[in-house]
Amino acid sequence: MGGQYSAEQIAVMKAAYFNPLLVVEIMLFGAALSALGCWVGANLLRKHFIKSGL
């Protein structure tokens, strides 16, 4: 990574990506979006199967 980024940029990235609070926030955000996607998908499937009579 040393060829692409300066030492200052690497330090900023390490400070952001290895911050435990930020890691937890990213995981919670991902879990919330996953749950939302599952809910939307289940509703769409349910709607289409009811229409088809299955």
C-alpha positions as CSV (number, residue, x, y, z in Angstrom):
1,M,0.0,0.0,0.0
2,G,2.9,2.3,0.4
3,G,3.1,3.0,-3.3
4,Q,-0.5,4.1,-3.6
5,Y,-1.0,6.0,-0.4
6,S,1.0,8.4,1.6
7,A,1.9,7.7,5.2
8,E,-0.6,10.2,6.4
9,Q,-3.4,8.7,4.4
10,I,-2.6,5.2,5.7
11,A,-2.7,6.6,9.3
12,V,-6.1,8.1,8.7
13,M,-7.4,4.8,7.2
14,K,-6.1,2.8,10.1
15,A,-7.6,5.2,12.6
16,A,-11.0,4.9,11.0
17,Y,-11.1,1.2,10.1
18,F,-9.6,-0.1,13.3
19,N,-11.9,2.0,15.6
20,P,-14.1,-0.5,17.5
21,L,-17.0,1.8,17.6
22,L,-17.0,2.3,13.8
23,V,-16.7,-1.4,13.2
24,V,-19.8,-2.0,15.4
25,E,-21.7,0.8,13.6
26,I,-20.9,-0.8,10.2
27,M,-21.9,-4.2,11.5
28,L,-25.2,-2.9,12.8
29,F,-25.9,-0.9,9.6
30,G,-25.2,-4.1,7.6
31,A,-27.5,-6.2,9.8
32,A,-30.3,-3.6,9.6
33,L,-30.1,-3.4,5.8
34,S,-30.0,-7.2,5.6
35,A,-33.1,-7.5,7.8
36,L,-34.9,-4.9,5.7
37,G,-34.0,-6.7,2.5
38,C,-35.3,-10.0,3.9
39,W,-38.5,-8.4,5.0
40,V,-39.0,-6.8,1.5
41,G,-38.2,-10.0,-0.2
42,A,-40.5,-12.0,1.9
43,N,-43.4,-9.6,1.3
44,L,-42.8,-9.7,-2.4
45,L,-42.7,-13.5,-2.5
46,R,-45.8,-13.7,-0.4
47,K,-47.6,-11.3,-2.6
48,H,-46.7,-13.2,-5.8
49,F,-47.5,-16.6,-4.4
50,I,-50.9,-15.5,-3.2
51,K,-51.6,-14.1,-6.6
52,S,-50.6,-17.3,-8.3
53,G,-52.6,-19.5,-5.9
54,L,-49.8,-21.5,-4.4
